[in-house]
Amino acid sequence: MINPFYHRGAIRNAADFHGRETEIDQITGLLRNGQSVSLIGSRRIGKSSLLIHLARPEVQQAAGLKAGKTLFLLIDCQELGGSPPEEVYEVLFFGLKNTAQDSGLVLEPSSQDAGTYRALDRLLHQISQKGASVVVLLDEFELLAANEHLTPYFFARLRGLTTKYGLAYLTASQRPLFAITAEEEILSSPFFNIFVTLPLGLYTPEEALSLFSKRLADNKITFTDELVAYLLRLVGPHPFFLHLAGYHAYQALTQGETLTKSSFPQLDAAIEVEADSHLGYLWQNLTPEEQYTLAIANGPIDSLRLLEQQCLLVMDDASYQYTSEILQRFVRRQEVQGLIQTGPFVIDQQRHQVWANQKEISLTTSQFNILVRLCEQPGQVVRGDDLETAVWGDMLVDDPDRLKTLIKRLRRAISPYDNWIISERGVGYALRAPE
C-alpha cells in the first residue's frame, strides 16, 4: 500500500493539499484588488505547496477569479539566484507567454529579444488589452532579492509593471523582505514598498486533527483516537512534523506492528531522527541569544516573536510554550552557553534562575546549589558529603538531618517534578526520570 503521508517536498497533487483556507481567502482577496503580497514562513511550513495550490485554475475560480481573466505565473527563484537581469526577463517572458496561450489568449509574435524589459512590457501590454491581469508567484524569493547582479533599477522596473498593468506579485520567503536583500541600496527600491506581509504559520488545531482522517480516507489502515492524540502531542500542529509522524505510524501498521497506548513511544525514535535534521537547521540559524531564549522560552519580546515566527514557540495562557514535544527534547539535547539543561530543568547559574517546562521556579540559595549539583551529573548518585559541601562548604554543623531537611524542601519547591530526585539510601541522591 502507498503511504499517504508526504514529507519529502512540496505537495503537487491537488487532492492531497490540506487546510490553509483562511490564508487562501486572505491572499486571493488581496490579489483580486491588485495588491502584492509577501508570504513569510519558516522552512518546511508549506509555502511552496501553497503557491502551487494557488496556481491551480480551480482554486482561482473558487476564489472568484474568472478563468482566463487572471493569469497566474509560478516561478521558482532557485534557478535565478545568480542570473543577470536578461535571464530573469526571459524567464518571465516565456513563462507568461505560455501561461497566456494555455488560457486561450491569442497574442501577436514579439519582434524583440525575449531577454529584454521591452519584450516583457510589450507582452504585458497585449495581455492587458485582452482584459486580463497577471499575478506572478515567486517562490524562494530571498534568492532573487539577494542576487548581486540585480540593481535597484531592475526592481524599480518590476514595480513599474504593477502601475502600468495592474500586475501583482506574491513572494514567498523564510524571512521578511527587509531582511533578505543583498544591499541596503536594493532595499531602498520602491519595489519593496508595495507588499502586504502575511505570515504562514502552524496549522489550526482543527486542521492538524483532520489531516489524519483526510489522509486515511478510504484506506484499509486506520489510526485510533488514542494514536492520533499521541501524535499530536508529540509533533504539534506543524504540517511537516504531522506528515512525518503519520508516515512512520502508517509504516508501522502496514508492517504488522500493533500500536497500543503502551507501545506508542516506539515510534518516537524514527520520527525524531528525521525531525532533527530540520530542527538542527533552524537551531544553527539562531544567534546565541536566540538559542538561550528558546531554551528558557522566555526573554526579550523581539526574540520571542522571532521564535514564534519560526514556529518554535507559541503563546499559550499568557506564556510562551514549545510547539511540540520533539522540539523541546531537541532543545534539551543542545549545549547552550550559560545554561545547564537536565530533564525538565533549565538552570542559569550566573543569574541564579531555574525553569521547569517553561515556568520559572523560585529557590533559596541552598536549594539552588543542591539542584545544580544534581543536574551536573544527571542519572548518577551524588554522595551526601558532596552535596553538603556544595551548600555549606567546609563548615561543620552538628545536624545529621540537615541535608534530608533541605532535600525535602527542595522537592516541595520543584513540585510536580519532586519525584525526579531519587534517594539512594546510605549513599546520596540522584536526578533521574521517574519510572
C-alpha positions in Angstrom: 0.0 0.0 0.0 1.2 3.5 -0.8 1.9 5.6 2.3 -0.5 8.6 2.1 1.7 10.9 4.2 4.1 13.2 2.4 7.2 14.8 4.0 9.8 15.0 1.3 8.9 18.0 -0.8 6.1 20.2 -1.9 2.6 18.7 -2.4 1.8 18.8 -6.1 -1.4 16.8 -6.2 -4.5 19.0 -5.7 -6.3 16.2 -3.8 -3.5 15.9 -1.3 -3.4 19.6 -0.3 -4.9 20.2 3.1 -6.1 23.2 5.1 -5.0 26.8 4.7 -8.5 28.0 3.8 -8.1 31.2 5.9 -4.7 32.0 4.2 -6.1 31.3 0.8 -9.0 33.6 1.4 -6.7 36.4 2.6 -4.3 36.1 -0.3 -6.8 35.8 -3.1 -8.8 38.7 -1.6 -5.7 40.9 -1.8 -4.7 39.7 -5.3 -8.2 40.4 -6.6 -7.6 44.1 -5.8 -4.2 44.1 -7.4 -2.3 44.1 -4.1 1.1 42.4 -4.0 1.6 40.0 -1.1 4.7 38.9 0.8 4.2 35.4 2.3 6.6 34.8 5.2 7.0 31.4 6.8 9.7 29.1 8.2 11.4 26.3 6.4 9.1 23.4 5.6 5.9 25.1 6.8 4.3 24.7 3.4 5.0 27.8 1.4 5.8 26.1 -1.9 2.8 23.8 -1.6 0.5 26.8 -1.0 1.9 28.6 -4.1 1.4 25.5 -6.3 -2.1 25.2 -5.0 -2.9 28.9 -5.7 -1.7 28.4 -9.3 -4.4 25.9 -10.0 -7.3 27.3 -12.1 -10.0 25.5 -9.9 -8.6 27.3 -6.8 -8.6 30.6 -8.6 -12.2 30.2 -9.8 -13.4 29.2 -6.3 -11.8 32.4 -5.0 -13.8 34.5 -7.6 -11.1 34.9 -10.1 -12.5 34.3 -13.6 -10.8 31.8 -15.8 -8.7 33.5 -18.5 -9.0 36.9 -16.8 -6.3 36.4 -14.2 -3.1 34.7 -15.3 -1.0 33.1 -12.5 2.7 32.5 -13.3 4.6 30.4 -10.8 8.4 30.8 -10.8 11.0 29.0 -8.6 13.6 31.6 -7.9 16.2 28.9 -7.1 17.1 29.0 -10.8 17.5 32.7 -10.8 19.8 33.2 -7.7 22.8 34.1 -9.8 21.2 35.2 -13.1 21.7 38.6 -14.8 18.6 40.8 -15.5 18.3 39.5 -19.0 17.8 35.9 -17.9 15.2 37.0 -15.4 13.3 38.9 -18.0 13.5 35.9 -20.4 12.1 33.5 -17.7 9.2 36.0 -17.0 8.6 36.5 -20.7 8.3 32.9 -21.8 6.5 31.8 -18.6 3.9 34.5 -19.1 3.6 33.8 -22.8 3.0 30.1 -22.3 0.5 30.8 -19.5 -1.4 33.3 -21.7 -1.6 30.8 -24.5 -2.7 28.0 -22.2 -5.5 30.3 -21.1 -6.7 30.8 -24.7 -5.3 34.3 -25.3 -4.2 34.9 -28.9 -1.0 37.1 -28.8 1.0 38.7 -31.6 4.5 37.4 -32.0 7.2 39.5 -30.4 9.7 41.3 -32.6 12.1 41.8 -29.7 14.6 39.7 -27.8 12.8 37.8 -25.0 15.6 38.7 -22.6 14.7 42.4 -22.5 12.4 44.6 -20.4 10.8 46.0 -23.6 9.7 42.5 -24.7 8.2 41.8 -21.3 6.5 45.2 -21.3 5.1 44.6 -24.8 3.7 41.2 -23.8 2.0 42.6 -20.7 0.5 45.3 -22.8 -1.1 42.8 -25.1 -2.4 40.8 -22.2 -3.8 43.9 -20.6 -5.5 44.8 -24.0 -7.2 41.4 -23.8 -8.8 42.4 -20.5 -6.6 40.0 -18.4 -4.5 40.7 -15.3 -1.4 38.9 -14.2 -0.1 37.5 -10.8 3.5 36.4 -10.6 4.2 33.9 -7.9 7.9 34.0 -6.8 8.9 31.0 -4.6 12.2 31.1 -2.7 12.2 34.9 -3.3 15.1 35.5 -1.0 17.4 34.1 -3.7 16.2 36.7 -6.2 16.3 39.5 -3.7 19.9 38.7 -2.7 21.0 38.3 -6.4 24.1 40.6 -6.7 23.5 41.0 -10.4 20.2 42.8 -9.9 20.2 46.5 -9.3 17.7 48.9 -7.7 16.8 49.9 -11.2 15.8 46.3 -12.1 13.5 46.1 -9.1 12.1 49.6 -9.9 11.1 48.3 -13.3 9.3 45.4 -11.8 7.4 47.8 -9.6 6.6 49.9 -12.7 4.8 47.0 -14.2 2.3 47.0 -11.3 1.4 50.6 -12.0 1.1 50.2 -15.8 -0.8 46.9 -16.0 -2.2 46.1 -12.6 0.3 43.2 -12.2 0.6 41.8 -8.7 3.4 39.8 -7.1 3.1 37.0 -4.5 6.5 36.3 -3.0 7.3 33.5 -0.6 10.4 33.7 1.7 11.5 32.5 5.1 12.3 36.0 6.4 10.7 39.4 5.8 11.7 41.3 2.7 13.8 43.9 4.7 16.0 41.0 6.0 16.7 39.2 2.7 18.2 41.8 0.4 21.8 41.8 -0.6 22.4 45.5 0.0 20.7 48.4 1.7 20.6 50.2 -1.7 18.4 47.3 -3.1 16.0 47.6 -0.1 15.6 51.3 -0.9 13.9 50.3 -4.2 10.2 51.3 -4.3 9.5 47.7 -5.3 9.8 46.6 -1.6 7.2 49.1 -0.5 4.2 47.6 -2.4 3.7 44.4 -0.3 1.3 43.4 2.4 3.0 40.9 4.6 1.1 37.7 5.6 2.6 35.1 7.9 2.2 31.4 7.2 2.4 29.5 10.5 1.2 26.3 12.1 -2.0 24.6 11.3 -5.0 25.4 13.4 -5.9 22.6 15.9 -8.8 21.6 13.6 -6.6 21.4 10.5 -4.0 19.3 12.4 -6.6 16.9 13.7 -8.4 16.5 10.4 -5.2 15.9 8.4 -5.0 12.3 9.7 -8.7 11.5 8.8 -8.3 13.0 5.4 -5.1 11.1 4.5 -6.6 7.8 5.7 -10.0 8.3 4.0 -10.9 5.1 2.0 -7.8 3.4 3.4 -7.6 0.0 5.0 -5.2 1.3 7.6 -6.8 3.5 10.4 -5.4 5.4 13.4 -7.2 5.0 16.7 -8.2 8.2 18.5 -5.6 7.4 21.1 -2.8 7.2 18.5 -3.9 10.5 16.9 -3.9 12.2 20.2 -0.4 10.8 21.0 1.0 12.0 17.6 -0.5 15.5 18.1 1.1 15.8 21.5 4.4 14.6 20.1 4.8 16.7 17.0 2.3 19.6 17.5 0.4 21.3 14.6 3.4 21.7 12.3 2.5 20.4 8.8 5.9 18.8 8.1 6.0 17.1 11.5 2.4 15.9 11.2 3.2 14.2 7.9 6.4 12.8 9.3 4.6 11.3 12.3 1.7 10.0 10.2 4.2 8.4 7.8 6.0 6.4 10.4 2.8 5.4 12.2 1.4 4.2 8.9 4.6 2.2 8.1 4.5 0.5 11.5 0.9 -0.6 11.0 1.4 -1.8 7.4 4.4 -3.9 8.7 2.0 -5.7 11.1 3.0 -3.9 14.3 0.3 -3.5 16.9 0.3 0.1 18.2 -1.3 0.4 21.7 -1.0 3.1 24.2 1.9 1.4 25.9 3.8 0.9 22.6 3.2 4.4 21.0 6.6 5.6 22.2 8.3 3.1 19.9 7.5 5.5 17.1 9.5 8.3 18.7 13.0 7.4 17.6 12.2 7.2 13.8 10.3 10.4 13.9 12.9 12.3 15.9 15.8 11.1 13.6 14.2 12.8 10.6 12.9 15.8 12.6 16.3 16.5 14.0 17.8 17.5 10.6 15.1 20.2 10.2 15.4 21.3 13.8 19.2 21.4 13.5 19.0 23.7 10.5 16.7 26.1 12.4 18.9 25.9 15.5 22.1 26.7 13.7 20.5 29.8 12.1 19.7 31.2 15.6 22.0 33.6 17.3 23.4 32.5 20.7 21.0 35.0 22.4 18.0 33.4 20.5 19.2 29.9 21.4 19.2 31.0 25.0 15.7 32.5 24.7 14.4 29.3 23.1 16.0 27.1 25.8 14.2 29.0 28.6 11.1 30.0 26.5 11.4 33.5 27.9 13.4 36.7 27.4 13.3 39.8 25.2 10.0 40.2 23.4 11.6 40.7 20.0 13.5 37.4 20.3 10.3 35.6 21.4 8.3 37.0 18.5 11.1 35.9 16.0 11.0 32.4 17.5 7.2 32.4 17.2 7.5 33.4 13.5 9.9 30.4 13.1 7.1 28.2 14.6 9.3 27.2 17.5 7.3 28.9 20.3 3.6 29.7 20.6 1.7 31.9 23.1 -0.5 29.8 25.4 -2.1 31.1 28.6 -0.1 34.3 28.6 3.3 32.5 28.4 5.3 31.0 25.5 5.4 27.2 25.1 7.2 24.9 22.7 5.2 24.0 19.7 5.9 20.2 20.1 7.4 17.7 22.4 10.0 16.7 19.9 11.2 20.3 19.7 11.5 20.5 23.5 13.5 17.3 23.5 15.8 18.6 20.8 16.5 21.8 22.6 17.3 19.9 25.8 19.9 18.0 24.0 21.7 21.1 22.8 24.6 22.9 24.6 23.6 26.4 25.3 26.1 28.8 26.6 25.5 29.7 30.3 22.8 27.0 30.8 22.6 23.6 32.4 19.8 21.5 30.8 18.7 18.3 32.5 15.3 16.6 32.3 12.7 19.3 32.7 15.1 21.7 34.4 17.0 24.6 32.8 19.4 26.4 35.1 21.3 29.7 34.6 24.0 29.6 37.3 25.1 33.2 36.7 21.7 34.7 37.0 20.6 32.2 39.7 17.4 31.3 37.8 15.7 27.9 37.3 12.9 26.9 34.9 11.0 23.7 34.6 8.9 23.2 31.5 9.0 26.9 30.7 7.9 28.1 34.2 10.4 29.8 36.5 10.9 28.3 39.9 11.9 30.3 43.0 14.6 28.6 45.1 16.7 29.6 48.0 20.5 29.7 47.5 20.9 26.3 49.3 18.2 24.7 47.3 19.6 26.1 44.1 23.1 24.8 44.9 21.8 21.3 45.5 19.8 21.2 42.3 22.8 22.5 40.3 25.0 19.8 41.7 22.4 17.1 40.8 21.8 18.4 37.3 25.5 18.5 36.6 25.6 14.7 37.0 22.2 13.5 35.7 21.4 9.9 36.5 24.4 9.5 38.7 24.4 9.3 42.5 25.9 12.3 44.2 27.2 11.5 47.6 25.7 13.2 50.6 29.1 14.7 51.6 29.5 16.2 48.2 26.0 17.8 48.4 26.7 19.2 51.8 30.0 20.7 50.6 28.1 22.3 47.7 25.8 24.0 50.1 27.8 24.7 53.3 31.4 24.3 52.2 33.7 23.1 54.9 31.6 24.5 57.7 30.9 21.9 60.3 27.3 21.7 61.5 26.3 19.1 64.1 23.0 18.2 62.4 22.9 14.8 60.6 19.4 15.5 59.3 20.2 18.9 57.8 20.7 17.5 54.2 17.5 15.5 54.4 15.6 18.6 55.5 17.0 20.6 52.6 16.2 17.9 50.1 12.6 17.7 51.4 12.2 21.4 51.0 13.8 21.3 47.5 11.3 18.6 46.4 8.5 20.7 47.7 9.8 23.8 45.8 10.1 21.9 42.4 6.8 20.1 42.6 5.4 18.5 40.4 8.9 17.4 39.5 9.8 16.3 43.1 9.9 12.6 42.0 12.9 13.4 39.8 15.1 13.5 43.0 15.8 9.8 43.9 17.2 8.9 47.3 19.9 6.2 47.4 19.8 5.1 51.0 23.1 5.4 52.8 24.9 6.9 49.7 23.3 10.1 48.4 20.8 11.4 45.8 20.4 11.3 42.1 18.4 13.3 39.5 16.7 10.7 37.4 13.5 10.4 35.3 10.8 8.7 37.4 9.9 5.2 36.2 
